[in-house]
């Protein structure tokens, strides 16, 4: 056998043995319950700046949990449903704060910043929409593209619950049960 062919075979065997470990490490990278929430700073359609730290410290005595709804343009309608349902459930609860984060990486080339801001205001959603122009928050939170991603974050900045999927009554109910569990847990501390 030629030395070049032997090297190629060794390389192929090495890569074949390495591939399962690479695949496993990618799966392990997803954000898990108990992980520290990645920090971010974004602006809304009125250019008001929000950061994870300022949101969590805003009402330090009242805010217990933050719910983030993160999605891309393909999930806008589903994300809007989530925002409306969550607002109905928690509008009167000062210990729950809800924000949407719009991952804007998939916008068509002709969509200008002013068009996007106008559209966000026009939605008239009951929650604040933060504009993630480069998709950095989606990357930090390791969201599933094409899905609405929900994260419940505790006041201490740790992930308490994550979900990616459709806004259906059974999913809203499951999320609400988790929110109630977390709120009770906070009251007993």
N, C-alpha and C positions, 0 to 999 in steps of 0.2 A: 504494500500500500504506500501511496505517496504521502510524505509528511504533511502537506497542505490538507489532504483529505482527512487524515487522522485528527488534525487540529479542528477541522470543521465538525467532525463527529463529536469530539469532546465538547466543543462549544454548544452544539445542539443538545447534548445530554445535560450539560450544566444548566442551560436555559429551561429545559423541560422540568428539571428538578426544582429550579428557583421559582417558576411560575405559580405553583400553588401557594407559596409563601407570600408572593406579591399580592395575589388575589385576597388572601386572608387579611393582610395588613390593610388593604383598602376597605374591607368590611368593618374592621375594627376602628376606622377613623370616624365613624358617624358619632354625632353628639349623643351622649347618653344621660339618663337621669342621674343627677348628682354632679355632673360636670359643671365647671364654672362657665357661665354664659359669655360668649365672646363679646367684647366691647365694640361699640359702633357709635358713630356720630353721623346723622343724616339731617336733611332739611325737608320741610313740608312744602306744599305748593305756594305758600306765602314767604318762603325762604327763612322761616323760623327754624332754628337749629335745635335738635334733640340729641341727647346721647343716652346710652344705657344708664350710665351713672346718674345723670340728672333726673331721669325718669324715676329711677328707684329711690332717689333721695328726696324727690319733690315733696311728697307728703309722708315723710318718714314715720310719723305716728299713725297714719291711716293705711297707707298702701301696704298690702300684704303680698299681692301677686300681680305680675304683669303678664298679659297674654299678647303674644306677637302672632300675627297672621302674615305669613310671608308667601308671596307668589309672583309669578311672571305674567306677561300679558295674556298668555293662553289660559290662565286660571282666574282672570279678573272677575268674571261673573260669579264663580264659586266663592272666591274670596269676599266679594261683596255680600253674598248670602251669609257667610260666616260672620262678617262684621255686624250685620243687622240682627242676626240671632243672638250673638254674644251681647250686643247692646241691650236687647230686650231683657236678657237674663240679669245683667249686671249694671244697668244704668243707675240704679239707686244704691249700689254697693260701692262705697268710697274706697274699700280695701282692694278693689279690682280695677286695673287700668288696662285698656285695650289699644293697641296700635297696629296698623297695617303697614307692611313694608313692601313696596312695589319694586321688584327686580326688573329693571328696564333694559336689560341687555338685549332682549329679543325684539326691540322696536324696529319698525321699518326705517330706512335711511331718511325718509322725508318727514318723519315725526320730529318736530322741533321741540326745544325745551318749553317754549311758551305754549305750544299746543298741548303738551303733556300736563303742564300745570293747570291750564284752563280745563282740561278733561277731568283732572283730579278734583277740582273745585266743583265742577258740574255734577259729579257723582252725588254730592251732598250726603255722604255717608256719615253716620253718627260717631265715627271714630277718626282719629288723625291718621292721614296717609303720609308715610315718609317715603321719599323718592331715592331709590338706590340705583343711581345711573350706571354704575359699573358692575353691579351684581355682587359687590364685595360681601355684603351681609349674608346673602344666600350661600356664598362660598364658605364664609366663616361658620355658619350654622349647618352646613352640609345638607342643604335642602334637596328634596326630590324635584327635579324639573318637571313641569307639567302637572304638578299637584299643589293644592293649597297646603302649606305647612304651618302647623300651630305649635307654639312653644309656650309652656307656662313656666315663668321664671319667678322664683321667690325673692323676697326683699334682699336677701343676702347675695343675690346674683347667681344662684345655682339653678340649673334646669330641673324642674319638678315633673314635667310631663312633655312628651312630644307626640305629634300625630300628623300624618300626611294623608289627605283624602278629601272626599266629597262632604259637603254640608247636607247631611241627611238627619232626620229626627233622631235615629238611634245613635249617631255619632255625636250630635249635640248633647244628648242625654249622658253619654259616657263621659264627655268632657266636663259637663256640669257636675257629675258625681265626683270626678277628680278634683275640681275646683273646691267643692264643699269639703272634701277630705283634707285638702291642704289648708283651708281656712280654719277648720276645727283643730288641726294639728298646731297651727300658730297660736290659737287661743289657750291651748293647754300648756304652752311653753312658759 
